[in-house]
Amino acid sequence: TRSGNPTRTALQSAVADAEGCNHCLAFSTGMAALAAVVRLCSSGDEVLLSDDSYGGTYRLLAKGAKEAGVTVKYVAMDGPDGPARLERAFTDRVKLVMVESPTNPMQRVCDLRGLSAVCKKHNALLEVDNTLMSPLLQKPLALGADIVVHSA
């Protein structure tokens, strides 16, 4: 059923185990998962998005966030200077930082531990799209991320 089934429960449990966390929510698409994450923001909040993100993520934020009164700013978060660039972009309205590592499409690597430290300093959530790496190769939660998204 739409409210729960054993297959989805098994999937959520397996992904949570792979990520090393207690809970996981499965959505029908990666974009649905990202839309749910963005809904953690309220009108007047800001989202900082990696300037090299999946095109669907750009489109979702350009339309959905704007309609919800959420401002989106783009920041180059890759490389060793990524955390410093993120720090400079912060305002007191930033609630969520969204990044992929490696980025898509340019395959740039982000210092997730460094980005996490900046987010924690400002009490903002760090969401990492880990689609390209999977929890077999990278565990963003262990590196300080608050939310991990995959698309299968």
PyMOL commands that set and color helices and strands:
alter all, ss='L'
color gray80, all
select helices_A, chain A and resi 6-19+30-38+55-67+82-89+112-121+134-137+140-143
alter helices_A, ss='H'
color red, helices_A
select strands_A, chain A and resi 46-50+71-75+94-100+125-129+147-149
alter strands_A, ss='S'
color yellow, strands_A
deselect
rebuild
show_as cartoon
